[in-house]
């Protein structure tokens, strides 16, 4: 299977790529830093990289053409590390971009699109039992803008899912 992965050098992305290669899939990874990619990603003839950034999706989004699956593991979360207003970037990169990726993948006949959300969108149930992936995301999440952006992303993806015509999976 041919798989396109965003966030290739991130913690989740590089472990995911390692597992996909172990299962003998052909992987194309979106990476911001090609030097880091060489350092952290396994050397494999089944791995190719595309240098790009989620802030400039128009430069790489056409690369999902011909893929069997797209896994969007990249996200904007820098608001946790610095002060300031991050609302616009969180909306653009964590809500609008995943919707755009899902729509473009469907338009290009990609069979499966996997979008990574966050466990931070769920809270224990009112009775104190643990939440599961079947639970609705909590909202609002005033203490964490990143988690709130993931809640908004899930809602936006749920809204467009019926019109996509492919398999859209959101994982937490």
C-alpha positions as CSV (number, residue, x, y, z in Angstrom):
1,X,0.0,0.0,0.0
2,X,1.2,3.5,-0.8
3,X,0.8,5.8,2.3
4,X,1.4,9.6,2.6
5,X,2.3,10.8,6.1
6,X,2.4,14.4,7.3
7,X,4.6,15.2,10.3
8,X,7.1,12.6,9.3
9,X,9.8,13.6,11.7
10,X,7.5,14.2,14.7
11,X,7.2,11.8,17.6
12,X,4.1,10.1,16.2
13,X,5.0,10.4,12.6
14,X,8.4,8.8,12.7
15,X,7.2,5.9,14.8
16,X,4.3,5.4,12.4
17,X,6.6,5.5,9.4
18,X,8.9,2.9,11.0
19,X,5.9,0.6,11.6
20,X,4.5,1.1,8.0
21,X,7.9,0.3,6.6
22,X,8.1,-2.8,8.8
23,X,4.8,-3.9,7.3
24,X,6.4,-3.3,3.8
25,X,4.3,-0.4,2.8
26,X,5.6,2.3,0.4
27,X,5.7,5.6,2.4
28,X,6.0,9.2,1.3
29,X,6.7,11.5,4.3
30,X,6.2,15.2,4.5
31,X,9.1,16.7,6.5
32,X,10.1,20.2,7.3
33,X,13.8,19.5,7.9
34,X,15.5,17.0,5.5
35,X,18.6,16.8,7.8
36,X,16.4,15.7,10.7
37,X,14.6,13.3,8.4
38,X,17.9,11.6,7.6
39,X,18.7,11.4,11.3
40,X,15.4,10.1,12.7
41,X,13.7,8.2,9.9
42,X,14.9,4.7,8.9
43,X,16.8,4.3,5.7
44,X,14.6,2.3,3.3
45,X,14.1,2.1,-0.4
46,X,10.4,2.2,0.3
47,X,10.6,5.6,2.0
48,X,10.7,8.9,0.1
49,X,10.4,12.4,1.6
50,X,8.9,15.6,0.5
51,X,10.3,18.8,2.1
52,X,7.4,21.0,3.0
53,X,5.4,22.6,5.8
54,X,1.8,22.3,6.8
55,X,1.7,26.1,6.6
56,X,2.2,25.8,2.8
57,X,-0.1,22.9,1.8
58,X,-0.5,24.1,-1.7
59,X,3.1,23.2,-2.3
60,X,2.7,19.5,-1.4
61,X,-1.0,18.5,-1.3
62,X,-1.0,17.3,-4.8
63,X,1.5,14.6,-3.7
64,X,-1.4,12.6,-2.2
65,X,-2.3,11.7,-5.8
66,X,-1.9,8.0,-6.4
67,X,-1.8,7.1,-2.7
68,X,-3.9,4.4,-1.1
69,X,-3.9,6.2,2.3
70,X,-3.1,9.6,3.8
71,X,-2.3,9.9,7.5
72,X,-2.3,13.4,8.8
73,X,-0.2,13.3,11.9
74,X,1.1,16.9,11.9
75,X,-0.4,19.7,13.9
76,X,0.2,23.2,15.2
77,X,0.7,23.1,19.0
78,X,3.3,25.8,19.7
79,X,0.8,27.8,21.7
80,X,1.7,25.6,24.7
81,X,5.2,27.0,24.6
82,X,4.7,30.7,24.1
83,X,2.5,33.6,24.9
84,X,0.4,35.4,22.4
85,X,-2.7,34.9,20.3
86,X,-2.5,31.6,18.4
87,X,-6.2,31.4,17.5
88,X,-5.8,32.1,13.8
89,X,-3.0,29.5,13.3
90,X,-4.8,26.9,15.3
91,X,-7.9,27.4,13.2
92,X,-6.0,27.4,9.9
93,X,-3.7,24.5,10.7
94,X,-5.6,22.3,13.1
95,X,-9.2,22.8,11.7
96,X,-9.1,24.1,8.1
97,X,-6.1,22.1,6.9
98,X,-7.4,18.6,8.0
99,X,-10.7,19.4,6.3
100,X,-8.8,20.4,3.1
101,X,-6.6,17.3,3.3
102,X,-9.7,15.0,3.7
103,X,-11.4,16.7,0.8
104,X,-8.4,16.6,-1.5
105,X,-7.7,13.0,-0.7
106,X,-11.3,12.1,-1.6
107,X,-11.1,14.2,-4.8
108,X,-7.9,12.2,-5.7
109,X,-9.6,8.9,-5.0
110,X,-7.4,8.0,-1.9
111,X,-9.2,5.1,-0.3
112,X,-8.5,5.9,3.4
113,X,-7.8,9.2,5.1
114,X,-6.7,9.1,8.8
115,X,-6.6,12.3,10.7
116,X,-5.0,12.4,14.1
117,X,-6.9,14.2,16.8
118,X,-6.0,14.2,20.5
119,X,-7.0,12.3,23.7
120,X,-7.3,15.8,25.2
121,X,-10.7,16.2,23.5
122,X,-12.3,13.8,25.9
123,X,-12.8,13.9,29.7
124,X,-13.9,11.3,32.1
125,X,-17.7,10.7,32.0
126,X,-20.0,12.4,34.5
127,X,-20.1,9.1,36.5
128,X,-16.2,9.1,36.7
129,X,-15.7,6.2,34.3
130,X,-13.1,6.7,31.5
131,X,-14.2,8.2,28.2
132,X,-13.7,6.2,25.0
133,X,-13.3,7.1,21.4
134,X,-17.0,6.7,21.0
135,X,-17.7,9.6,23.4
136,X,-18.4,13.0,21.9
137,X,-15.6,15.6,22.3
138,X,-16.0,17.9,25.3
139,X,-16.6,21.5,24.5
140,X,-15.5,24.1,25.3
141,X,-12.0,23.4,26.4
142,X,-11.0,26.8,27.8
143,X,-7.9,25.7,29.5
144,X,-6.2,24.5,26.3
145,X,-6.5,26.1,22.9
146,X,-4.8,23.2,21.2
147,X,-7.4,20.7,22.5
148,X,-10.2,23.1,21.6
149,X,-8.9,23.3,18.0
150,X,-9.0,19.5,17.9
151,X,-12.6,19.5,19.1
152,X,-13.4,22.0,16.3
153,X,-11.5,19.8,13.8
154,X,-13.5,16.7,14.8
155,X,-16.8,18.6,14.4
156,X,-15.8,20.0,11.0
157,X,-14.7,16.5,9.7
158,X,-17.9,14.9,11.0
159,X,-19.9,17.4,9.1
160,X,-18.1,16.7,5.7
161,X,-17.6,13.0,6.1
162,X,-20.8,11.9,4.3
163,X,-19.9,13.8,1.2
164,X,-16.3,12.4,0.9
165,X,-17.0,9.0,-0.6
166,X,-13.9,7.4,1.0
167,X,-13.0,6.1,4.4
168,X,-12.3,8.9,6.8
169,X,-11.0,7.9,10.2
170,X,-10.3,10.2,13.1
171,X,-8.2,8.8,15.8
172,X,-7.4,10.2,19.2
